[in-house]
Amino acid sequence: MGTPYYIAPEVLDKNYDQKCDIWSLGIILYVLFCGYPPFNGTNDEKIMRKIKEKNVSFPNEEWDDVSIQIKEIILSML
């Protein structure tokens, strides 16, 4: 299935197409701006549960200077 941090929720549900690649690119973009993935957990199961919830936030000082436009692009990709 791949690395858990980059798996789209649709892949977990086994109902996906090429749009899932956009999800993975959104994850990469998120990581490039702050240095950590938007969905974390102590094991793969917890990471995948958070991915299915799709609750993305932009916490901490890493995001303070990032424009709203970039945040909107990331959200639209996810």
One Martini backbone bead per residue (centre of mass of N, CA, C, O) as a GRO file, in nm:
protein
   78
    1MET     BB    1   0.051   0.066  -0.011
    2GLY     BB    2   0.277   0.214   0.143
    3THR     BB    3   0.329   0.505   0.290
    4PRO     BB    4   0.123   0.621   0.529
    5TYR     BB    5   0.154   0.940   0.502
    6TYR     BB    6   0.059   0.921   0.166
    7ILE     BB    7  -0.219   0.802   0.201
    8ALA     BB    8  -0.518   0.791   0.078
    9PRO     BB    9  -0.836   0.731   0.176
   10GLU     BB   10  -0.920   0.576  -0.086
   11VAL     BB   11  -0.707   0.355  -0.059
   12LEU     BB   12  -0.811   0.240   0.209
   13ASP     BB   13  -1.104   0.184   0.055
   14LYS     BB   14  -1.051   0.077  -0.242
   15ASN     BB   15  -1.134   0.379  -0.397
   16TYR     BB   16  -0.945   0.474  -0.675
   17ASP     BB   17  -0.734   0.720  -0.838
   18GLN     BB   18  -0.531   0.972  -0.958
   19LYS     BB   19  -0.609   1.177  -0.726
   20CYS     BB   20  -0.417   1.051  -0.509
   21ASP     BB   21  -0.163   1.200  -0.606
   22ILE     BB   22  -0.248   1.477  -0.501
   23TRP     BB   23  -0.245   1.406  -0.210
   24SER     BB   24   0.057   1.336  -0.192
   25LEU     BB   25   0.150   1.619  -0.280
   26GLY     BB   26   0.020   1.764  -0.038
   27ILE     BB   27   0.195   1.630   0.172
   28ILE     BB   28   0.465   1.726   0.065
   29LEU     BB   29   0.406   2.028   0.087
   30TYR     BB   30   0.360   2.034   0.387
   31VAL     BB   31   0.645   1.929   0.464
   32LEU     BB   32   0.809   2.156   0.326
   33PHE     BB   33   0.696   2.387   0.524
   34CYS     BB   34   0.745   2.219   0.829
   35GLY     BB   35   0.871   1.896   0.855
   36TYR     BB   36   0.578   1.759   0.878
   37PRO     BB   37   0.309   1.572   0.895
   38PRO     BB   38  -0.043   1.595   0.925
   39PHE     BB   39  -0.025   1.276   0.997
   40ASN     BB   40   0.005   1.129   1.311
   41GLY     BB   41   0.174   0.848   1.482
   42THR     BB   42   0.283   0.554   1.657
   43ASN     BB   43   0.130   0.410   1.413
   44ASP     BB   44  -0.021   0.306   1.130
   45GLU     BB   45  -0.312   0.297   1.238
   46LYS     BB   46  -0.322   0.593   1.343
   47ILE     BB   47  -0.258   0.731   1.080
   48MET     BB   48  -0.498   0.613   0.913
   49ARG     BB   49  -0.721   0.731   1.091
   50LYS     BB   50  -0.647   1.031   1.041
   51ILE     BB   51  -0.679   1.025   0.737
   52LYS     BB   52  -0.987   0.957   0.738
   53GLU     BB   53  -1.065   1.227   0.893
   54LYS     BB   54  -0.928   1.489   0.753
   55ASN     BB   55  -0.772   1.667   0.982
   56VAL     BB   56  -0.647   1.974   0.901
   57SER     BB   57  -0.363   2.158   1.017
   58PHE     BB   58  -0.178   2.480   1.121
   59PRO     BB   59   0.048   2.464   1.340
   60ASN     BB   60   0.243   2.663   1.473
   61GLU     BB   61   0.516   2.858   1.373
   62GLU     BB   62   0.558   2.735   1.083
   63TRP     BB   63   0.270   2.883   0.978
   64ASP     BB   64   0.269   3.196   1.025
   65ASP     BB   65   0.432   3.274   0.731
   66VAL     BB   66   0.210   3.138   0.573
   67SER     BB   67   0.003   3.162   0.335
   68ILE     BB   68  -0.328   3.123   0.263
   69GLN     BB   69  -0.288   3.013  -0.024
   70ILE     BB   70  -0.120   2.767   0.050
   71LYS     BB   71  -0.324   2.641   0.242
   72GLU     BB   72  -0.546   2.613   0.025
   73ILE     BB   73  -0.395   2.427  -0.163
   74ILE     BB   74  -0.352   2.198   0.034
   75LEU     BB   75  -0.652   2.151   0.100
   76SER     BB   76  -0.735   2.088  -0.199
   77MET     BB   77  -0.547   1.831  -0.214
   78LEU     BB   78  -0.694   1.704   0.056
   0.00000   0.00000   0.00000
